[in-house]
Amino acid sequence: MDGFGIGDGVTPLSGPMSGVYGTVVWFYEEKHQLLVRFGASQQMYFAGDELKRWGE
């Protein structure tokens, strides 16, 4: 989905988690969203165009 795969390192382009490293852990196909985990306990859904690969 949107060029991202499970296990990819990403960061949101905007919002409170912008610049924070996260890992794609699941795809929500019906809503075309990716579940990204930040650290051990925080996770959020994003559309593919709201993310970029870590380090880009």
C-alpha angles and dihedrals in degrees: 000000000000090000094296125119135193108281095027117139111235143162129206117251093224143004132057094315095051109132093017118120115243137170126226105238105167145007121229097205097185093058096030091236135137124223109224123193120210113194120323103316114018122086133163139179121243137176113241093250090058092063140064131193115267111263097021 
